[in-house]
Structures are given as structure tokens and as C-alpha cells.
Amino acid sequence: MMPSLDRLHHMIGFQPLVPPWLLWVLGGALLAMGAWGIARRARGTTWRVLAGAGLVLWLSGPQRLRESWHPLPQTALVVVDQSASMSIRDRAVMAHRAAERVQEEIGHIDGLQTRTITVRDAHHDGTRLFSALTQAASDIPPSRLAGAVMITDGQVHDIPAQLPEVLTPPDAQGHRLTLPLHVLLTGQGEETDRRLRILQAPPYGIVGQDVTIRVEVDDLGRPDARNATTELTMTQGGAQPSSRIVRIGQPQDITLPVTHPGPMLVGLSVPELPGEASDINNRDIVRINGVRDRLRVLLVSGTPNQGERVWRRLLKADPSVDLVHFTILRPPDKDDGTPLSDLALIAFPVNELFQQKIGQFDLIILDGFENHGILPQAYLRNIANHVREGGGLLLIGGPEFIGPGSLQDTPLSEILPAHITPDGVRNEKFRPMLTEAGQRHPVTARLPGAPASAGGPGWGPWYRSLASDSVNGEVLMTGPHEQPLLVLDHADKGRVAFLMSDQAWLWSHGEGGGGPQSELLRRISHWLMKEPELEENQLEAEITGGQLNITRRSLLPAPPAMVRVTHPDGTMQQVPLTATGDKGVTTAHLPARENGIWSVRDSDGHEAFAAPRAEDPQEFADLRATATRLQPLVAMTGGGMHWLGKRAESASLPAIGMVNGAAHSTAERFDFPDRHAHIVTGQQAHALLPPWAVLLFVLSMLMLGWWREGRARA
């Protein structure tokens, strides 16, 4: 409690009767006269100098000042660490209770009060207590700051190399003071902690090749860990875990295969160190995105047409695609006398492309291709077999599908998703429409400008299509009279797409408003090359903000209603899916605070994996309660450091007091300096030298000087 009465303070001041410069002139003249007299050994010089000094002293106006001071309370800052690392055991509760007890103890000290600051997460920057300390002290007058108490586990990431300015304020004379920094540590003593660090991990990996991850296991606070070893366990997707022995404190290289395109999660973990602070940082997740290495595409065009340019421009613009393009300018059965050297820069390498190297292509596009003996039946069978083994085939159909030389009369007919009728060319205006399946399938779902209904506005018109009498695959788009226009199908391990019109290029010219021609063709080609995001039936899982978000996309009229979720600790639960506004899309959400890899599986065998991302990796790099980080700074300020103990309910606090002069604290007592902060409420001045006394003194000194000089003459 602060006293209500003002305090009286006495001091000496000066109020000159003449300008200060004149005092300096008189003082200088007096010194010069004294020096001259001493040099001449003149009698009475001392008395005359004393007379002059008395006169100068009187002219300087010495006064006795009487001030009334009202004391002001000083503030001790209490900084409470509530960052992520404080969530271990009961550190947060211990810090909160200790802060309440510190406030209570300081409340009993006259002239001292507290201001408490709670510091939480710093958004990937670790624990930043000194930034909070500086900000909290910004509106406190420097003369009223007494020092600070930090309640933390010792893991502070913004410790300055030198004393912060907030703890070194100037005093009334401008000299720098040092205010104490006291620390209360949430623990019983120095702790140990085992951590797993990912030193290097590539964000991308080429499918079919290996990637190298560099890791290191450290035993912090354990002096005998130099030659120790431990077991490192690796989990990848749904595969069985594997393990290897690693040496503590030494980087280790781990080689892993990239088995599929898309995200790949690799879980790494090490066993718990006996007695360690926490095993949270004993495991980590590596995220690697599997990508294909330069997708190879073979484009074979028939008679030159407008669509040929579209395909070539689209594939050339994709940096991940290697394009091989050939155009058949003239079938072998048509000879107009033009030399072959004028028709092609190089001979069409039929044997090399369709016999020797066909397995190197991820996608084969036949655009307006009419065989007429160009490719032997064996080579066309090679194409069909290549698709069955996992390749992709795209057919853009036009009039060449009618009559002799049609691909329907070759071994490719076994994998074609639709059969064209003998009179199947339709030359009439129509607007492409999406089917029910097309509104669900990722290749065509949410295409820009999709028509809402058959009679409503939509994409620009086409003028030619093919009519089919049978369809094997999934119809995504229809043409005139609801005839299939775009059909996708699976052929064993491979995929086939059939676009039954050669006029998609009209959209790129803006015919009737145009349409998403480039986006549609890009999606078709990437679906054929098995890009994960275009799978028609897919299961996705992602953890954000402590919540597992599950998304199931399906072409089935009745998609799976449940999924099975496996927690990182092996616990399983059935989670229902809920339909959304998008057709064929169902979702589910559930809390996911547990670290590690979460697995989601539906009844169709689709599986997805997810793992939470570390919100603040720096915060969990070292989980020990330790005094080593803050001890040097505490020692520089003369503060104290005290361990609260093992349990929050039995935490011990040091004695807290306020002393005159500099504070020299210990682990058992925290002291704050009494800086006598105040404001002046009144002031009175009384002259120390009355004029009559000064006049009597000056005359006396002059008379003594005259007398001394007179005796010398006698």
C-alpha cells in the first residue's frame, strides 16, 4: 500500500542575482588577482581574495530548497510463458499459479505493483518473451520500472546478446542503471530430451526413383550420449514399418522409393528416452510430392486440320511433356507423283515408334488418323497391348471413322470405348452438354461456362459429330440428340478417351462464345496419364487447424456412406460421410490433435493419408526445462533464478522484497531496487546568505587585508 502523506525533502540550490556569464568573469578576475598577489608576495592578498569570494558566492544566490514529494508506485513486470512447449505436463498450470502468487506477494510491498503479460504462440517464431517485455514497458515511465519476473520453462528464442534497453533505464543524472531480471522455472531441475530432426528432405521426387532424406537424433542434456545408438522406425503409407539402427548426434541418410505420383507421407520415429521431458519431438513427418519425369506423348495426325495446331500448342506449352509429333500427309495408296522427300523432312519411323519404343510413351494421341495400310496390324496390336499394360490412348474422331481404313476394323477395336455406325457422321449444329456423370467426373466437373440445362446458354456450337450404336465407357458429354460425345474408359491397367468430334478447335476461335477448349483437352490428357487429382473416384484427407477433413468424390449414384479412420496410435473408428452441394462429393470432419499419420479407407478400397503440420517447429525443437539459456542474462542484471518444483500444487516461491540501492538477488530471494519514484507537489526557497551578513563578512575581510598590509609597511 502507498502512504497518502507527502514527504519533505531538503536540498541546496542556486538562483543567481546576475547573469551566469558575469559570475564567471568575476570569478576569473578574482583568481587572477589572487595569483598576481601571491606572485608579488603582497600582504593581505588572502583576505582580499576571501572578500571577493564571499561577494561572488552571494551573487550566485545560494538557497535552501524545501520540496514536498508525493511518492509513486514502481512497477514490476510479470511475464508468463504460455507457449506451445508449456503444454507439456502441468507447466502451464504451474506458471499460472506462480504468477498469481507473485502478484499477491508484491501486493504486500509498499511502493511496488505488478503488471502481468501472458505470452502465447508467436506464429512460427518460437517463444518471444523479451519482445513482449519491451512492448509492455513502452508506456511505463523509466523512473517507475523496478524490474521483471519471467515465469517460463527456459525455452526462450529471442534472448538478446546484450542487456535490453528496458532493463537499463537512465537515472536522474543520466547514468544507466541495471534493473533485475528474475526467472521462475517450471520444473525441478535440468531435464533431458530426445529429438528427431529432419535436416534435409526434397519436396519433390520422381516416380520410380529414390529420394534421400537426412535426419539426426539428438539426446539433449545427456552427457553420455556421444556413442549411443537408437532405433529409427519408418512408416510409408499403408506399408509395413521398417527400422534401422542410427547413432545419436550424427546425421543419417535414408533412401526411400517414390512409388506413385501425388503426395507421399513418410513417418519417422525414435523410441522414448527414459526420463525425458516429452516424446512429442521424437517423431516427424516428411512430405514428398511424387511427380512423373517428363511425360512422353506421341501425337500422330492424319490429314492436316485445325485441331492439329490446338493439340500441338497445348502439349508444347506444358514444360513437363516431351512431345513427338508426326503428320500423315499422304497415305501409301495415293500417289500423285510428288517425291517423298518433298512430303516429309524425315521418314516416318514406324518400326521404331510402334515396335521398339512404344513402351516409353505415356500417352498416344491419334488425331484424324486413317490407317489405309500405314500401320501393320501387328503395330496396332502393340498399341492396344501398350494401353492394357498401363498406357493412355486418346482418339479424336471425324469422317475417317467411316468406311475402309477405320480403326474400328483393327486390333484397336478391342479397347475402343464406343462403336461408330456405318452412317455415323452427323453434320448439324449442336452445343456440347454435360451428362450426370460429367457433372461429377473431375475431367469435366465445374468446367468454366458449363450449360445449366439443355435449352439454356452454354458453350459455343460445333457442327460435326459421330453417332455410335454401343458404348463401353463413361459418357461425360453428349452431342446432338443426346448422342455420346466424350467417352472415357479403362482398359485393364490403361485408359482410353474417345472425343467423337473433330471440331473442339472452334472453341479456341470463339465460335458462338467459345468454350474451355484448352482446359478440357488438358484435363483429358492428364486423366489419361493418371494424374491423381483427376481420378474419378478419389478419397482425400487433410488436417488443418487440428481438424481432419475427409473428401470423397465418386461417380456412383450411391457412393460409400462411411469411411474407416485409423488414428496414429492404431485406434479405429467409423465416420459417416455427408453429402455436399457438389454432385458426387461427400465430406466428413473430426478433431485430429494427435501427431502422426492418420489413415482413411472407404469400402471400395480407396485409401488416403494425412498428418498435422507442426504449427511452430522451433517451439518443439527442444522441450527441456532448462536454466542454461537465461542464466547469463540473469547474472548480468543481478537477478535471481528459482526452480518452482515438480508439481503445480506444491510449487515453492522465493521471498520477494524491495531494497535501497542495487538489488543482488539469490535463488531464495528476489529483490527489486527502491528508485524513490515521485512527483513534486510543492517547493519553498530560503536564502542561505543574508545581505547584511555578506556585507559584514566582506568588510571584515577587507579590513583585515588593509591591516595586514599596514603592518607590513610599518
Secondary structure, 3 states (H helix, E strand, C coil): CCCCCCEEEEEEEECCCCCHHHHHHHHHHHHHHHHHHHHHCCCCHHHHHHHHHHHHHHHCCEEEEEEEEEECCEEEEEEEECCHHHHCCCHHHHHHHHHHHHHHHHHCCCCEEEEEEEECCCCCCCCCHHHHHHHHHHHCCHHHEEEEEEEECCCCCCCCCCCCHHHCCECCCCCECCCCEEEEECCCCCCCEEEEEEEECCCEEECCCEEEEEEEEEEECCCCCCCCEEEEEEEECCCCCEEEEEECCCCEEEEEECCCCEEEEEEEECCCCCCCCCCHHHEEEEEEEEECCCEEEEEEECCCCHHHHHHHHHHHCCCCEEEEEEECCCCCCCCCCCCHHHHCCCCCCHHHHHHHCHHHCCEEEEECCCCCCCCCHHHHHHHHHHHHCCCEEEEECCHHHCCCCCHHHCHHHHCCCEEEEEEEEECCCECCEECCCCCCCCCCCCCCCCCCCCCCCCCCCECCEEEEEEECCEEEEECHHHCEEEEEEEECCEEEEEECCCCCHHHHCCHHHCCCHHHHHHHHHHHHCCCHHHCCCEEEEEEECCEEEEEEECCCCCCCCEEEEECCCCCEEEEECEECCCCCEEEEEEECCCCCCEEEEECCCCEEEECCCCCCCCCCCCCCCCCCCCHHHHHHHCCCEEECCCCCCCCCCCEEEEEECCCCCECCEEEEEECCCEEEEEEEEEECCCHHHHHHHHHHHHHHHHHHHHHHHC
